[in-house]
Amino acid sequence: MYRIPMDLIPQLKTGRLVVALTNHKPIIADLISELALRGPVTVLDGGNCFPAYRIAQLVRRKSLQVGVISKRIFVQRAFTCYQMVSLLENASALSQPHIILNLLSTFQDDQIHPKEAERLLTICLAHIERLCLAAPVAITLEPVILAEKEFLLKRICEKADEVFTHPPASIPQEEQLSFFRGG
């Protein structure tokens, strides 16, 4: 496992699947804005978490052509796991990077039984492999998942060529408690 910031970008190569275990939105915004500065990028958003405002801020720091660069980012959203399957089925295998945000977010629905979630993930992974043949693909995953569906997270990580992780932004319990000690 690795830590994210920009050491993720060099790993994005055609034929490789990169997974980032993070819910840290600034990292996601950094990744998408850097890719957009270089060319077109497709974003498939499974967690309704596309950080548009933050991306615009980051692009504005590096270029005066915010409008032109923003038009290089193609965003599609899925609100159910069935919609995510459909997005991936219909995604064109273009030679531009594909970023899939929170792929498993829609699979967390308690109405979706684990067997059905596994079946749908199998379809998703087949289409992700197809996309990898034409362009770099990165998937972000929330590191927290329902216990009964944890196998989905493991399955995606096993498919990945590279798995990056970002530590949570919380303060370790020991340090937090020492703050309240007298003396």
N, C-alpha and C positions, 0 to 999 in steps of 0.2 A: 504494500500500500504506500502511497505517496501523499504528500500534501498538495493542495491545489495551488496556487495562484496562476501565474502565466506559464509554469512548466507544463501545463496541459496542452497549450497550443502546438508545440513541436511534436507532440504525440499524435495529433490529428492528421492522419494520412489515409489515403484511399486504401481500402482493404482492411482497415483496423477499426475495431470497436472500442471506444474509450468510455468508461463509466466513472462518474463523479458522484460519490456519496456525500451530498451536502444539501442543506436547506439555507445556506448562506447566500442571500440574494445579491449582494455586491459582487461575489465571485461570478455568478451567472451573468450579471450585467457586463462585467469586464470581458468575459469570454465572447459574448455576442457582439459587443461593440468592437472589440479587436478584429473579429472575423469580418464584420461589416465594413470596417475601414479597408480591408484587403480585397473585398469582393462580395458577391451575393451569398446569402446564407438562408437556409430554410429552418424555421423553428416550429416544431410541433409541440404545443403546450398542453400537457395532460393535467396540470395542477392549477390552471388559471393564475399563473404566477409570472407572466412575462413582464419584466420590469422596464416598460417603455420609457418612462420619464428618466430613470437613472441612465439608461442607454443613451438617450438624447444628450444628457449632461456630459457623459464621458466622450461622446463623439464631438461635441462642441469644444471640448478642451484640446482636441487634436486636429480639428478641421473646421473650416468656415462653410463647408458644403454639407451642412446637417441634413437638409432636405434630400439631396442626391443620395447620400449615404443611407439615410433612413429607408429610402425606397429599395435598397438592396436586401432588406430584411423582410422575408415572406413568412408571416405568422398564421398558423391555423390552430384552432383550439378544439379539444375534446372534453366533454363533460361527463361521459360515461366510458367504460372500458370498451363497449361496442363501437362507440365513435372513434376511439383510439385505433381499434383494428381497422376501421374504415379509412381513417386518415393515412395509416401506413400502407394499406392496400392501394390507395389512390395516389400515393406520393410518387412523383416522377423521379427516376434514378438519374438526376442531374449531377453534373460534376462539381456542384457546390456543397459545402459542408451542411450536414443536417444535425441540428441540435434537438434532442427530444427531452423536454422538461418534465420532470416528475412523472415518468412513465407509469409508475404503479399507483399513483394517487387515485385514479378512477377505479382501480382494482380493489380498493379498500372498502367499497360499498358492502355492507353486511348482507345485502340481498343477493350478492354474487357468491355462490358457493365455491369453495376452494377448487373443486374439480373443474368447474366452468371457468374459473380464473386461470387455471393451468392450461386448459384448452385454448383460451383466447391468447394467453401469453405465447404459446407455441406458434400461433398464427403471426403474432406481432414479431417474434424473433425471426421467423422466416423472411418477413418483409424487411426487417432491419438488415439481415444478411444480404438481401438483394441490393439495398441502398449502399451498403459498404463496398460492393463491387465497383460502384461508380464514383464514390466520394467518401470523405471522412464522416464518421458518425460518432456523436457523443451523446450519452444519456445521463441526465441527472436523476438521482433517486434520493428520496427522503430516507435518512438512515433509520427511521422509526417506522415499523410496519406491524400490523396485527399479527399476533403470534401464530394464528392458524394459517396465515398466508406468507409467513417468513420465507418459506421455500421459494417463493417467486423472486425475492431479492437475491437469494443465493444462486438461483438459476441464471439470472442475468449476469451476475458477477462472474460466474463460471464461464459464460460465453465471451466475456470481455477479454481483449488483448491486454488491457491496462486498466487498473482500478485505482482511482485517486480518492482520497478522503480528506475531509476538512474537519478539524476538531470543533466541537460546539463552542459557542462564544460565552458559555457560562463560567463562573468562577468556581474552581474546585472547592468542595465542601470544607476541607481542612483550612484553607486560606480564609474562607468566609467566616468560619467559627472563630479563628484567631483574632479577627477584627473586633469581636465583641468581648474578648477577655479583658479583664481589668489588669492594670499594672503598667 
